[in-house]
């Protein structure tokens, strides 16, 4: 019996179904189903009852859920205890990073941390906000940089960046819409928004789409869960003259000749980034990494 099997079973019960649990753990439903099935065969009991609306634990499953949670909790306690002894002996901090990051946030923090803890290595992973929260819960990350502030006692958080977003539009559209101060958000109602999947960051998606709708922008059909909104995708969509994408001014790679970035008048859309970590973490090196980040200045 492996820890990943226990984590998979707990996730399925807590989420109430294979689909939601697979998104939480970022594995395919078929792989998750196989894992739980192998666990049931190993134990020789049925742990889950499949229904039309999801899954429910059987009586044996309810009993096993308590035991599985206890094992995982004890495992995490052991890791935290050992971290106190490994801080200065080549420890590793696994850090989640979003696809776009303000250039003045991460490099200064990592440089300061390298000076404070030269023997601790930071290993970054590019993950969406939802994927980072799942990885933090399953002990696959130690610290994350996410687009939405967590609620509840599970995580602690500190704001480290807030970026007013501007708009990427074709140069022809910019010549028509942009004034001396930029583009009014409600002028973009005639264009299609190049969005990202809600599943990648639900709270940020809801905040952003609420702002767009309040200015008359049609959100259109939701992006597929597996869609990756990289710069090339934005540029290709914007180049048609029928769409716009949101992006900060800083960190943009050289734009194609027919694509223009413009500020939004009044800065109606601000993207925030928080550094988050498990509230129960007692690692001193993790604390030093968090302290290396600086709160943003007001906009």
C-alpha positions in Angstrom: 0.0 0.0 0.0 1.4 3.4 -1.1 0.8 6.9 0.2 -0.4 8.0 -3.3 -3.1 5.3 -3.0 -4.2 6.7 0.3 -4.2 10.2 -1.0 -6.2 9.2 -4.1 -8.9 7.4 -2.0 -9.2 10.4 0.4 -9.5 12.8 -2.5 -12.3 10.8 -4.1 -14.3 10.6 -0.9 -13.7 14.3 -0.1 -14.6 15.5 -3.6 -17.5 13.1 -4.0 -16.5 11.8 -7.4 -13.7 10.7 -9.7 -14.0 13.7 -12.0 -13.5 16.3 -9.2 -10.8 14.3 -7.5 -8.9 13.8 -10.8 -8.9 17.6 -11.2 -7.7 18.1 -7.6 -4.9 15.6 -8.0 -4.2 16.4 -11.7 -4.3 12.8 -12.9 -6.7 11.2 -15.4 -9.9 9.8 -14.2 -9.0 6.4 -15.6 -5.7 6.4 -13.7 -7.4 7.4 -10.5 -10.1 4.7 -11.0 -7.4 2.1 -11.5 -5.6 3.3 -8.3 -8.7 3.0 -6.2 -9.6 -0.3 -7.8 -6.1 -1.7 -7.0 -6.5 -0.5 -3.4 -9.8 -2.3 -3.0 -8.4 -5.5 -4.4 -5.4 -5.2 -2.1 -7.6 -4.8 1.0 -10.2 -7.3 -0.2 -13.1 -5.0 0.5 -15.3 -2.5 -1.5 -14.4 1.0 -0.3 -16.7 3.0 -2.6 -20.2 2.7 -3.9 -20.6 4.1 -7.4 -23.9 6.1 -7.9 -25.3 8.1 -10.8 -24.3 11.3 -9.0 -20.8 10.3 -7.9 -19.3 8.0 -5.3 -20.0 7.3 -1.6 -17.9 5.4 0.9 -19.2 2.1 2.0 -19.1 1.2 5.7 -15.7 -0.3 5.2 -14.7 2.8 3.2 -15.8 5.1 6.0 -13.6 3.2 8.5 -10.7 3.2 6.1 -11.1 6.9 5.5 -10.3 7.6 9.2 -7.3 5.4 9.0 -6.0 6.8 5.7 -6.3 10.4 7.0 -4.4 9.4 10.1 -1.6 7.8 8.2 -1.2 10.8 5.9 -1.3 13.2 8.8 1.4 11.2 10.6 3.5 11.2 7.4 3.3 15.0 7.1 4.2 15.4 10.8 7.3 13.2 10.2 8.3 15.3 7.3 7.9 18.5 9.3 9.9 17.1 12.2 12.8 16.0 9.9 12.8 19.4 8.2 13.9 21.0 11.4 17.1 18.8 11.2 17.7 19.2 7.4 17.4 23.0 6.9 21.2 23.5 6.5 22.1 20.2 4.9 21.1 20.6 1.3 17.3 20.7 1.8 14.9 21.3 -1.1 12.0 23.7 -1.3 9.4 22.9 -4.0 8.0 26.2 -5.3 4.9 26.6 -7.5 5.0 29.4 -10.1 2.2 30.6 -12.3 2.6 30.8 -16.1 3.1 34.6 -16.0 5.0 36.3 -13.2 5.9 39.9 -12.6 9.7 40.2 -13.2 10.4 42.2 -10.0 8.9 39.6 -7.7 10.7 36.2 -7.9 14.3 37.0 -8.9 15.0 39.4 -5.9 13.4 37.0 -3.5 15.4 34.0 -4.7 18.6 36.1 -4.7 18.0 37.1 -1.1 17.1 33.6 -0.1 20.2 32.2 -1.7 22.3 34.5 0.5 20.3 33.6 3.7 20.1 29.8 3.0 22.9 28.9 0.6 22.6 25.1 1.2 18.8 25.0 0.5 17.8 24.5 -3.2 14.6 26.0 -4.6 13.0 23.8 -7.3 10.3 25.6 -9.3 7.3 24.1 -11.0 5.0 25.9 -13.4 1.5 25.1 -12.3 -1.9 26.8 -12.3 -3.4 28.1 -9.1 -5.7 25.2 -8.7 -2.9 22.7 -9.4 -0.7 24.4 -6.8 -3.4 24.2 -4.1 -3.8 20.5 -4.9 0.0 19.9 -4.8 0.3 21.8 -1.5 -2.4 19.5 0.0 -0.7 16.3 -1.3 2.7 17.5 -0.1 4.1 17.8 -3.6 4.8 21.5 -3.1 6.1 23.4 -0.1 5.3 27.0 -1.2 3.1 28.4 -4.0 2.6 31.6 -5.9 -1.1 31.8 -6.7 -3.7 34.1 -8.2 -6.3 33.9 -5.5 -6.1 34.2 -1.7 -7.0 31.0 0.1 -9.8 31.0 2.6 -9.9 29.1 5.9 -7.2 27.8 8.2 -5.5 25.4 5.9 -3.0 27.9 4.3 -1.3 31.1 5.2 -0.8 33.8 2.6 0.9 37.1 1.9 0.3 39.4 -1.1 3.5 39.8 -3.2 2.3 41.4 -6.4 -0.5 43.4 -7.9 -0.3 44.2 -11.6 -2.8 46.4 -13.5 -3.6 44.6 -16.7 -3.6 46.2 -20.1 -4.9 44.9 -23.4 -3.3 43.1 -26.4 -5.1 44.0 -29.6 -4.3 44.2 -33.2 -2.5 47.4 -34.3 -5.4 48.3 -36.6 -7.9 48.0 -33.7 -5.5 50.0 -31.4 -5.4 52.8 -34.0 -9.1 53.0 -33.8 -9.8 52.5 -30.1 -6.8 53.8 -28.2 -6.7 57.3 -26.9 -3.9 59.2 -25.1 -4.6 57.4 -21.8 -5.2 54.0 -23.4 -8.3 51.9 -24.2 -11.6 52.1 -22.3 -12.7 48.6 -21.2 -16.2 49.0 -22.5 -14.8 49.7 -26.0 -13.7 46.0 -26.1 -17.3 44.8 -26.1 -17.1 44.5 -29.9 -14.2 41.9 -29.5 -13.9 38.4 -28.2 -12.0 37.8 -25.0 -9.2 35.3 -25.2 -9.8 33.7 -21.8 -8.3 30.9 -19.7 -10.0 27.9 -18.2 -12.0 28.6 -15.0 -10.7 25.4 -13.5 -7.2 26.8 -13.4 -8.1 29.6 -10.9 -11.8 29.7 -10.1 -11.9 32.8 -7.8 -9.7 34.9 -10.1 -11.7 33.8 -13.1 -15.0 34.8 -11.5 -13.5 38.2 -10.3 -12.1 38.9 -13.8 -15.2 37.9 -15.8 -17.4 39.9 -13.4 -15.4 43.0 -14.2 -15.6 42.3 -18.0 -19.3 41.7 -17.9 -19.9 44.9 -15.9 -18.4 46.7 -18.8 -20.5 45.0 -21.4 -17.9 42.5 -22.6 -19.3 39.1 -23.8 -17.3 36.4 -22.1 -18.2 33.8 -24.8 -17.9 30.0 -24.3 -15.6 28.9 -21.6 -12.1 27.8 -22.5 -11.4 24.0 -22.3 -9.8 22.8 -19.1 -6.7 21.6 -21.0 -6.2 24.9 -22.9 -2.8 26.6 -22.1 -2.9 30.4 -22.7 0.7 31.0 -23.7 1.8 34.2 -25.4 1.8 32.6 -28.9 -1.9 31.7 -28.5 -2.8 35.2 -27.4 -0.9 36.8 -30.4 -2.5 34.4 -32.9 -6.0 35.2 -31.6 -5.4 39.0 -31.4 -3.9 39.2 -34.8 -7.3 38.5 -36.4 -8.6 41.8 -35.3 -11.6 40.1 -33.7 -10.2 39.4 -30.2 -8.4 40.9 -27.3 -6.3 39.4 -24.5 -5.3 40.8 -21.1 -1.7 41.1 -20.1 0.6 43.2 -17.8 3.0 45.7 -19.4 6.0 44.2 -17.7 7.5 41.0 -18.9 6.0 41.0 -22.4 8.2 39.4 -25.0 8.8 41.4 -28.2 5.4 41.9 -29.8 4.6 41.0 -33.4 4.5 44.0 -35.6 0.7 43.8 -36.0 0.0 43.4 -32.2 -0.2 46.3 -29.8 -0.3 46.5 -26.0 -2.3 49.4 -24.5 -3.2 50.3 -20.9 -6.8 50.2 -19.8 -8.1 53.6 -18.7 -8.6 53.7 -15.0 -6.8 50.4 -14.3 -10.1 48.4 -13.9 -8.4 45.0 -13.9 -5.7 44.3 -11.3 -4.1 40.8 -11.1 -2.8 39.9 -7.7 -0.4 37.2 -6.6 0.0 35.7 -3.2 2.7 33.5 -1.7 1.0 30.7 0.1 2.2 27.8 2.3 0.6 25.2 4.7 -0.3 26.9 7.9 1.2 23.9 9.9 4.6 24.2 8.2 7.4 24.6 10.7 10.3 24.6 8.3 12.7 27.5 9.1 14.0 27.6 5.5 10.4 27.9 4.2 9.9 30.8 6.6 13.0 32.5 5.3 11.9 32.1 1.7 8.6 33.6 2.4 10.3 36.5 4.3 12.4 37.1 1.2 9.3 38.4 -0.7 8.4 42.0 -0.4 4.8 43.3 -0.2 3.9 45.3 -3.3 3.7 49.1 -3.4 0.2 50.6 -3.8 -1.0 51.2 -7.3 
